[in-house]
Amino acid sequence: MNATPSFSRDHNNQISFNELNDDILHEICTAIGDEPTPLANQAPYPLKSLSMVNRRLRHLLAPKIFRRLSLDGNIANILRALKVLQSCPELLHHTRSFKFDLYRHNDSGIPTDDLPGRLVSVLSYMPKLQHLAIILPEYHTAIFDSAFATAGISFNLVKTLVAGAYCEFVVPYCPNVESIASNQHYFLYSPRAKDEETAEESVRRGHATALVEAAGRAAKLTAFEMSQKWSAAQLCHVYEHMPLLRRLGMPGESYESEPEEYLLLISKFEQLQELALASARELSMAFRSNWSNLNYAGPGGEEVRRQQEELKRQVGENIAGVVFEVCKSLKKIWIGEYSFAAGGDGNPIAKEYLMKLRGEIL
């Protein structure tokens, strides 16, 4: 005989919230959303508010709230958040994704001596961590490097790593990492890299060189993405250190060499299956395709935008066709927001590519 659940009802014949079973509460929590939990700022987070209703909800929501954590902001806020996390290490066992972004808002202070140690301590409480993003103040990465080395920490389950400029020291602590990416815009416009840049190619963009070389020592790496002003010399450097890549991302502001040089180098990646390049606007100049700056303002704006999108698709399709010819192993190419399959049509699914390469972090 099947038991039928019964609920006591108030005078309006309504079920009390406390009478809902765990399965129903889980469904409610899932419907609310699954964004990374912001810990170092006052951004609204519905699940966190719901967890404060009572002890039962707090217990049910802990795995969901602590599964994806994000700390970004200034020194004071992040230090405060780290102290809170250190006080509840048992909850960090639920964490699968962790983003630590210090100086995102261009603070001018210097990290306190205990901040790197607290970060390492918090990370040590995350044995199930799979996705890690570390973005640090560029001129002070050495103190974090020292803290990691002293602790001898290792993230054996991390598969996806996003590293800020001069944060390549984290790579050896992720022995099983499969995908490494830079933090895009902030990496491309690194102030420290600009200060250190000289006329000699061997010492230009030192943060990019360091990340490539560190990634090349990751034994299980299959995917790499870096935002740069790409030159043939840089792509050659990537090939020398990661010739067996299956996915390569080359977003950035511009391409400085002749297209033939890039094509020759791309053809050397014998196992490359997926390639992501900048938008058609940047590539059109490098590959000498037709491009016009269309004006969206004024009458007929919708038609102008439609023409612009069609032009982007056509330019992308032409460039993709050339790349497919020289790199026979390629199955898919992303050009800006469009993707092109070998022998197929373009589709705007750039988000799919970003999720594949960077996991759940950004």
matplotlib code that plots the C-alpha trace (Angstrom):
import matplotlib.pyplot as plt

x = [0.0, 1.5, 1.7, 0.1, 1.8, -0.5, 0.0, -1.6, -3.3, -4.1, -7.5, -7.1, -6.4, -2.8, 0.3, 2.9, 6.4, 7.9, 5.8, 7.3, 9.6, 13.2, 12.6, 10.2, 12.6, 15.4, 13.2, 12.5, 16.2, 17.0, 14.4, 15.9, 19.3, 22.8, 25.1, 28.5, 28.1, 29.7, 31.4, 33.5, 30.9, 27.2, 25.9, 22.4, 22.3, 18.8, 20.0, 22.1, 19.1, 16.9, 19.4, 19.1, 15.4, 16.1, 18.5, 16.8, 17.2, 20.7, 21.6, 19.8, 21.4, 24.9, 26.1, 24.5, 25.8, 29.3, 29.6, 30.7, 32.4, 33.6, 35.8, 36.5, 37.0, 39.4, 41.8, 39.6, 36.6, 38.4, 40.4, 37.1, 35.6, 38.6, 38.4, 34.7, 35.6, 38.4, 35.8, 33.7, 36.1, 33.5, 31.4, 34.2, 34.2, 31.2, 33.2, 33.9, 34.6, 36.5, 37.3, 39.7, 40.1, 42.0, 42.5, 39.8, 38.8, 42.3, 43.0, 46.3, 47.2, 49.6, 48.2, 48.8, 51.3, 48.6, 46.3, 48.3, 48.4, 44.7, 44.0, 46.2, 44.4, 41.0, 42.1, 43.4, 39.8, 38.6, 39.5, 36.9, 37.9, 37.7, 37.7, 40.1, 40.6, 43.4, 43.8, 46.2, 47.8, 50.5, 53.2, 52.7, 52.3, 55.7, 54.2, 51.4, 53.9, 55.9, 52.8, 51.9, 55.4, 55.6, 52.3, 53.2, 49.5, 48.2, 44.9, 44.8, 41.2, 41.4, 40.8, 40.3, 42.5, 42.2, 45.3, 45.8, 49.0, 52.0, 50.0, 51.5, 53.1, 49.8, 50.1, 52.4, 50.0, 47.4, 49.1, 46.0, 44.9, 43.5, 42.5, 44.4, 43.2, 44.2, 41.8, 41.2, 41.0, 43.0, 45.7, 45.8, 46.2, 48.6, 50.1, 53.2, 53.8, 53.6, 56.1, 58.5, 58.2, 61.4, 62.3, 63.7, 61.2, 62.8, 61.6, 58.4, 55.1, 56.9, 53.6, 52.5, 55.8, 55.7, 52.2, 52.9, 56.0, 54.2, 51.3, 53.7, 54.8, 51.3, 51.4, 47.6, 46.9, 44.7, 43.2, 44.9, 43.5, 45.4, 44.3, 47.1, 48.3, 49.2, 52.4, 53.7, 56.6, 54.1, 52.1, 55.4, 56.2, 52.9, 53.6, 57.0, 55.7, 52.2, 52.4, 49.7, 46.9, 43.4, 41.8, 43.5, 42.1, 43.7, 41.4, 42.9, 43.1, 45.1, 47.3, 50.7, 52.1, 51.2, 48.3, 50.5, 52.8, 49.8, 48.5, 51.8, 52.1, 48.5, 49.0, 51.8, 49.3, 48.5, 45.9, 44.2, 40.4, 39.0, 40.4, 39.1, 40.1, 39.2, 36.2, 35.9, 36.6, 40.1, 40.8, 39.6, 42.6, 45.1, 43.5, 42.9, 39.1, 36.6, 35.2, 33.3, 32.4, 28.7, 26.8, 24.0, 22.4, 19.7, 16.8, 17.0, 19.1, 17.7, 18.6, 22.1, 22.6, 21.4, 23.9, 26.7, 25.9, 25.8, 29.1, 30.7, 29.4, 30.7, 34.1, 34.3, 33.2, 35.9, 38.6, 37.5, 37.6, 41.2, 42.2, 40.3, 42.4, 45.7, 44.8, 43.1, 42.6, 40.3, 36.7, 35.4, 36.6, 35.2, 35.6, 34.3, 30.7, 30.4, 31.4, 32.1, 32.3, 34.4, 32.0, 29.2, 27.6, 28.3, 26.4, 26.5, 27.5, 30.6, 29.3, 29.5, 33.2, 33.9, 32.2, 34.2, 37.5, 37.1, 34.6, 32.2, 34.5, 34.1]
y = [0.0, 3.3, 6.0, 9.3, 12.3, 14.5, 18.1, 20.1, 23.2, 26.6, 28.2, 29.2, 25.6, 26.4, 24.3, 25.9, 26.5, 24.4, 21.4, 21.2, 18.2, 18.4, 17.4, 20.3, 22.8, 21.6, 22.3, 25.8, 26.5, 25.2, 27.6, 30.6, 30.2, 28.9, 32.0, 32.0, 33.1, 36.6, 36.8, 40.0, 42.5, 43.3, 42.0, 40.5, 36.7, 35.2, 31.8, 33.3, 35.3, 32.2, 30.2, 32.7, 31.9, 28.9, 26.1, 23.6, 25.7, 26.6, 22.9, 22.2, 25.1, 24.9, 22.5, 24.8, 28.1, 26.9, 25.0, 28.1, 30.9, 34.2, 36.7, 39.9, 43.4, 45.4, 44.2, 45.0, 43.2, 40.2, 39.9, 40.0, 37.3, 35.0, 35.3, 34.2, 31.2, 30.1, 29.9, 27.3, 24.9, 22.1, 24.0, 24.5, 20.7, 21.5, 23.9, 22.9, 26.3, 29.2, 32.6, 34.9, 38.4, 40.9, 44.5, 44.1, 47.7, 49.1, 49.6, 51.3, 49.5, 46.7, 43.3, 42.7, 40.0, 37.6, 37.8, 35.3, 32.9, 33.1, 32.5, 29.3, 28.2, 28.6, 26.7, 23.8, 23.3, 22.6, 19.0, 18.7, 21.9, 21.5, 25.0, 27.7, 31.4, 33.4, 37.1, 39.1, 42.6, 42.3, 44.0, 41.8, 38.3, 37.3, 37.2, 34.9, 32.7, 32.4, 31.5, 28.7, 27.3, 27.4, 25.5, 22.9, 22.8, 20.8, 20.9, 17.4, 17.6, 21.0, 20.6, 24.3, 27.2, 30.9, 32.9, 36.6, 38.4, 37.1, 34.4, 31.5, 30.3, 28.6, 26.1, 23.6, 23.3, 21.9, 18.7, 17.4, 20.6, 20.2, 23.7, 27.0, 30.5, 34.1, 36.5, 38.2, 42.0, 42.5, 40.2, 42.0, 45.4, 44.5, 47.7, 45.8, 44.2, 47.6, 49.0, 46.1, 46.0, 46.7, 46.8, 43.3, 40.6, 38.2, 40.2, 41.7, 40.7, 38.7, 37.7, 36.0, 34.2, 33.0, 31.7, 29.8, 28.2, 27.2, 25.8, 23.8, 21.9, 20.8, 17.2, 16.7, 20.0, 19.9, 23.5, 26.9, 30.4, 33.7, 37.2, 39.1, 41.3, 38.1, 37.9, 34.9, 34.7, 34.3, 31.6, 29.8, 30.0, 28.3, 25.6, 24.9, 24.4, 22.9, 21.1, 18.6, 21.0, 20.1, 23.5, 26.9, 30.3, 33.4, 36.3, 39.8, 43.3, 42.7, 40.4, 41.8, 39.4, 38.4, 35.9, 33.4, 33.1, 32.3, 29.7, 28.0, 27.7, 26.6, 23.8, 22.4, 21.6, 18.1, 17.3, 20.7, 20.3, 23.6, 27.1, 30.5, 33.8, 37.4, 39.0, 39.4, 43.1, 42.5, 39.5, 41.3, 43.5, 40.7, 38.5, 41.5, 40.9, 43.7, 45.5, 48.7, 50.7, 50.8, 53.5, 52.2, 55.7, 57.3, 55.8, 52.2, 51.3, 47.7, 47.1, 48.5, 46.2, 43.2, 44.1, 44.4, 40.9, 39.4, 41.0, 39.6, 36.2, 36.3, 37.6, 34.9, 32.2, 33.2, 33.2, 29.9, 28.3, 29.3, 28.0, 24.7, 24.2, 24.4, 22.6, 19.3, 18.2, 21.2, 20.4, 23.8, 27.5, 30.4, 33.9, 36.4, 35.4, 33.0, 29.4, 27.4, 23.7, 22.0, 21.7, 23.5, 26.8, 29.5, 29.7, 32.3, 30.0, 31.7, 31.1, 27.3, 27.7, 29.8, 27.3, 24.5, 26.2, 27.9, 25.7, 27.5, 30.2, 33.4]
z = [0.0, -1.1, 1.6, 0.7, 2.2, 4.3, 5.2, 7.9, 6.5, 7.9, 7.9, 4.2, 3.3, 2.3, 2.8, 5.0, 3.5, 6.3, 5.2, 1.7, 1.3, 0.3, -3.3, -3.8, -2.1, -4.4, -7.4, -6.1, -5.6, -9.1, -10.6, -8.7, -10.6, -10.4, -10.7, -8.9, -5.3, -4.9, -1.6, -1.6, -2.7, -2.1, -5.3, -4.9, -4.6, -4.1, -2.9, -0.2, 1.0, 0.9, 2.9, 5.8, 6.3, 8.6, 9.4, 7.2, 4.1, 5.0, 5.1, 1.8, 0.0, 1.2, -1.6, -4.2, -2.7, -2.2, -5.5, -7.5, -5.5, -6.8, -4.9, -6.8, -5.5, -3.4, -0.7, 2.3, 0.9, -0.3, 3.0, 4.9, 2.7, 3.1, 6.8, 6.7, 4.4, 6.8, 9.6, 7.7, 6.0, 5.9, 3.5, 1.0, 0.4, -1.9, -4.1, -7.7, -9.2, -7.6, -9.0, -7.2, -8.8, -6.8, -8.2, -10.8, -9.8, -10.1, -6.4, -5.7, -2.4, -1.7, -0.6, 3.1, 4.1, 5.4, 2.4, 0.2, 3.1, 3.7, 0.0, 0.1, 3.3, 1.7, -1.4, 0.7, 2.0, -1.6, -2.4, -5.2, -7.0, -10.8, -12.2, -11.0, -11.9, -10.4, -11.3, -9.1, -8.9, -11.5, -9.6, -6.5, -7.8, -6.2, -2.7, -3.8, -5.7, -2.5, -0.4, -2.9, -2.9, 0.9, 1.3, -1.3, -2.3, -5.3, -7.1, -8.6, -9.9, -11.6, -15.3, -16.3, -15.3, -16.1, -15.2, -15.1, -16.2, -14.4, -12.7, -14.6, -11.4, -10.6, -13.5, -11.8, -8.9, -11.3, -12.6, -14.4, -16.0, -19.5, -20.5, -19.8, -20.7, -20.0, -18.5, -21.9, -21.9, -18.7, -20.0, -23.4, -21.8, -18.9, -17.5, -16.2, -19.6, -21.2, -18.7, -19.3, -23.1, -25.1, -28.7, -28.5, -29.5, -27.0, -24.0, -25.4, -23.7, -21.0, -19.3, -22.5, -23.0, -19.4, -19.7, -22.9, -21.4, -18.2, -20.2, -22.3, -19.2, -18.4, -19.4, -20.0, -21.7, -24.8, -25.0, -24.8, -25.2, -24.9, -25.7, -27.4, -30.3, -32.1, -34.2, -36.1, -33.6, -30.7, -32.6, -33.3, -29.6, -28.8, -31.4, -30.0, -26.5, -27.3, -30.6, -29.7, -28.9, -29.9, -29.2, -29.7, -29.0, -30.5, -29.6, -29.4, -30.8, -34.0, -36.0, -36.7, -39.3, -42.8, -43.1, -44.9, -41.8, -39.6, -42.0, -42.3, -38.5, -38.0, -40.5, -38.3, -35.4, -36.6, -33.9, -33.9, -34.1, -33.0, -33.6, -32.4, -33.9, -33.5, -35.1, -38.8, -38.5, -37.2, -39.5, -42.6, -42.6, -42.0, -44.7, -47.0, -47.2, -48.1, -45.1, -44.8, -41.7, -41.8, -39.9, -37.7, -37.1, -39.1, -41.2, -42.1, -39.2, -39.0, -42.6, -42.1, -39.1, -41.1, -43.9, -41.3, -39.9, -43.3, -44.2, -41.0, -41.9, -45.4, -44.4, -41.7, -44.1, -46.7, -44.0, -42.5, -46.0, -46.4, -42.9, -43.5, -46.7, -44.9, -41.7, -42.6, -39.0, -38.1, -37.6, -36.4, -36.5, -34.5, -36.0, -33.5, -32.7, -35.7, -35.9, -39.1, -39.4, -42.0, -45.0, -43.1, -42.5, -40.0, -36.7, -33.9, -31.0, -29.6, -26.0, -26.6, -27.4, -24.3, -22.1, -23.6, -23.2, -19.9, -18.1, -15.7, -14.5, -16.6]

ax = plt.figure().add_subplot(projection="3d")
ax.plot(x, y, z, "-o")
ax.set_aspect("equal")
plt.show()
